[in-house]
Amino acid sequence: MDNNFRNSDDGDLEGKEHPNPDYLFPRLFYQNISRTRERLCIIVLNNPKMFRKLLMIKENEMIR
């Protein structure tokens, strides 16, 4: 996940508009992670805000 992704004020995942109108970054992301069968690895590149958000989500899941 690079700087094409961010969280909205409501906490929803948003993506920048893709030059090709047939591609929507958030939908492509959800489509790809929903196909994961065993292990999911997310790479965050040059997007520290998204990285912090993902760490917070992971920490909350580990506490439960």
SESE-32595 format. One record per residue: z, y, x of N, C-alpha, C in turn; residue number from 1. Coordinates in pm, 1 decimal. Each point is the difference from the previous one (the first is absolute). Example, Ala and Ser with C-alpha at 12.3 -4.5 7.8 and 13.67 -1.06 7.14 Angstrom:
BEGIN
<<780.0 -569.0 1319.0> <0.0 119.0 -89.0> <0.0 120.0 90.0> 1>
<<-72.0 105.0 -35.0> <6.0 119.0 82.0> <73.0 109.0 -77.0> 2>
***
This chain:
BEGIN
<<0.0 -115.6 85.4> <0.0 115.6 -85.4> <0.0 122.3 90.3> 1>
<<-99.2 81.6 -16.9> <-8.7 119.8 82.9> <21.3 123.6 -86.7> 2>
<<-47.5 112.1 46.8> <23.2 123.6 -74.4> <-85.7 11.7 -126.0> 3>
<<-72.3 -104.6 -35.2> <-71.1 -2.2 -128.3> <94.2 -32.4 -115.1> 4>
<<123.8 -39.5 32.3> <97.6 -36.4 -101.9> <121.8 91.1 8.3> 5>
<<62.7 21.7 -114.4> <124.9 75.1 -6.0> <69.7 -36.4 -130.6> 6>
<<124.6 41.8 -11.6> <73.5 -19.0 -124.3> <-2.0 130.3 -78.3> 7>
<<-19.9 -10.3 -129.9> <4.3 117.7 -85.7> <144.5 45.3 -15.0> 8>
<<20.3 111.8 -66.1> <136.1 48.6 -25.7> <79.0 -100.0 -84.1> 9>
<<-70.4 -80.8 -80.4> <64.7 -102.3 -82.5> <26.0 -129.1 76.5> 10>
<<-47.6 -7.0 125.2> <19.8 -119.2 81.3> <-111.9 -100.8 -10.5> 11>
<<-106.2 33.1 -73.1> <-114.1 -90.4 -13.4> <-91.3 11.4 121.3> 12>
<<-65.5 -110.1 33.3> <-94.6 -0.4 110.4> <-126.6 73.2 -43.5> 13>
<<-43.9 92.9 83.7> <-123.8 72.9 -26.1> <-89.5 -12.0 122.0> 14>
<<-129.2 10.9 -23.1> <-95.0 -1.9 109.5> <-93.7 117.8 -9.4> 15>
<<-49.5 41.0 115.3> <-99.4 106.4 1.4> <-126.5 -48.5 -69.8> 16>
<<-78.2 93.5 -42.9> <-126.8 -36.0 -63.1> <-93.8 -53.5 106.9> 17>
<<-59.5 -114.7 -27.3> <-92.8 -62.7 93.5> <-138.2 63.2 -18.1> 18>
<<-76.9 15.3 108.0> <-134.6 57.4 -14.0> <-88.9 -78.6 -96.4> 19>
<<21.4 -131.9 -8.1> <-73.7 -83.1 -94.8> <83.0 -9.0 -127.2> 20>
<<-47.5 55.2 -112.0> <81.0 1.1 -122.7> <31.4 -138.9 -56.1> 21>
<<-67.2 -103.9 50.7> <29.3 -136.5 -45.5> <127.0 -54.9 63.8> 22>
<<48.3 63.8 107.1> <118.8 -46.0 69.7> <118.4 90.8 -30.1> 23>
<<108.7 -58.1 -42.8> <122.9 73.6 -25.3> <106.5 -61.9 90.0> 24>
<<49.1 76.6 98.4> <92.3 -54.3 99.3> <119.1 -75.0 -60.8> 25>
<<73.6 58.0 -96.3> <115.3 -74.4 -52.7> <-39.9 -133.1 -64.9> 26>
<<-110.2 -1.5 -71.6> <-42.1 -126.1 -63.9> <-41.4 -102.5 104.0> 27>
<<-68.2 44.4 105.7> <-37.4 -92.6 106.9> <124.0 -57.0 67.9> 28>
<<99.4 84.8 20.4> <125.2 -45.6 60.8> <67.6 -105.2 -86.8> 29>
<<18.1 29.6 -128.5> <65.0 -95.2 -90.5> <-80.8 -128.8 -12.2> 30>
<<-132.1 12.3 -1.4> <-85.4 -118.7 -7.5> <22.6 -88.7 122.4> 31>
<<7.4 59.9 116.5> <18.0 -77.8 122.5> <137.9 -63.7 8.7> 32>
<<106.3 73.2 -34.4> <132.4 -60.4 13.2> <25.4 -104.3 -108.0> 33>
<<-67.3 11.6 -114.3> <20.6 -99.3 -105.7> <-64.7 -133.6 35.0> 34>
<<-87.9 -2.0 98.6> <-64.9 -124.5 42.8> <77.0 -71.7 110.7> 35>
<<107.2 59.6 45.7> <79.9 -60.5 105.9> <64.9 -128.1 -50.8> 36>
<<-12.7 -104.6 75.5> <53.2 -129.4 -41.9> <135.2 -31.8 62.4> 37>
<<15.8 24.4 128.8> <122.3 -41.2 66.9> <74.6 115.9 65.4> 38>
<<-66.7 76.7 82.0> <67.4 106.8 75.0> <-82.8 127.9 -10.2> 39>
<<68.8 109.1 -12.2> <-65.4 129.7 -8.1> <44.9 86.4 116.6> 40>
<<-94.3 54.7 73.0> <29.0 94.6 108.0> <-67.8 131.2 -35.9> 41>
<<77.0 106.1 3.8> <-54.8 132.7 -27.1> <6.8 80.0 128.0> 42>
<<-111.8 54.9 39.8> <-6.6 84.6 118.7> <-7.8 144.1 -47.4> 43>
<<90.0 81.9 51.6> <1.1 142.3 -34.2> <-43.9 76.0 124.1> 44>
<<-105.5 76.9 -14.0> <-59.2 70.0 113.3> <2.1 150.5 -25.1> 45>
<<68.3 72.9 86.0> <3.2 146.6 -8.7> <43.6 51.3 -136.4> 46>
<<98.7 -65.7 -58.6> <49.5 40.5 -131.3> <151.4 -23.2 -4.8> 47>
<<76.5 84.2 72.0> <144.7 -23.4 9.4> <72.7 7.7 -134.4> 48>
<<-46.0 84.6 -90.6> <65.4 8.0 -131.6> <-12.9 -132.2 -75.1> 49>
<<-118.7 -59.1 4.6> <-21.5 -128.0 -67.8> <83.2 -108.8 67.3> 50>
<<7.4 3.0 131.7> <78.1 -99.5 73.0> <147.1 7.2 -40.3> 51>
<<56.0 121.3 -5.0> <139.5 16.1 -41.6> <21.8 -51.3 -142.1> 52>
<<-93.9 28.4 -89.5> <10.6 -45.2 -138.8> <-0.1 -153.3 -5.9> 53>
<<-87.3 -62.6 74.5> <-5.1 -146.1 1.5> <127.4 -60.2 57.6> 54>
<<56.0 64.2 103.8> <126.7 -48.0 55.5> <112.3 10.1 -102.0> 55>
<<2.0 109.3 -75.9> <101.9 15.6 -103.8> <-12.8 -109.9 -105.9> 56>
<<-121.4 -30.2 -39.6> <-22.5 -106.5 -99.3> <47.7 -133.1 56.3> 57>
<<-33.9 -28.3 124.6> <40.1 -126.0 63.5> <151.4 -10.0 9.7> 58>
<<65.9 107.0 39.9> <145.8 -0.2 10.6> <65.1 -26.5 -136.1> 59>
<<-50.6 60.3 -103.9> <54.1 -21.1 -133.7> <-17.6 -144.7 -45.7> 60>
<<-110.7 -61.4 33.8> <-25.2 -139.2 -37.3> <93.8 -94.5 75.9> 61>
<<30.7 34.0 124.6> <84.4 -87.3 80.5> <145.5 5.4 -48.7> 62>
<<40.4 111.4 -57.8> <137.4 14.2 -48.6> <22.9 -83.6 -124.4> 63>
<<-100.4 -16.3 -81.3> <14.1 -74.6 -127.0> <22.5 -145.0 19.8> 64>
***
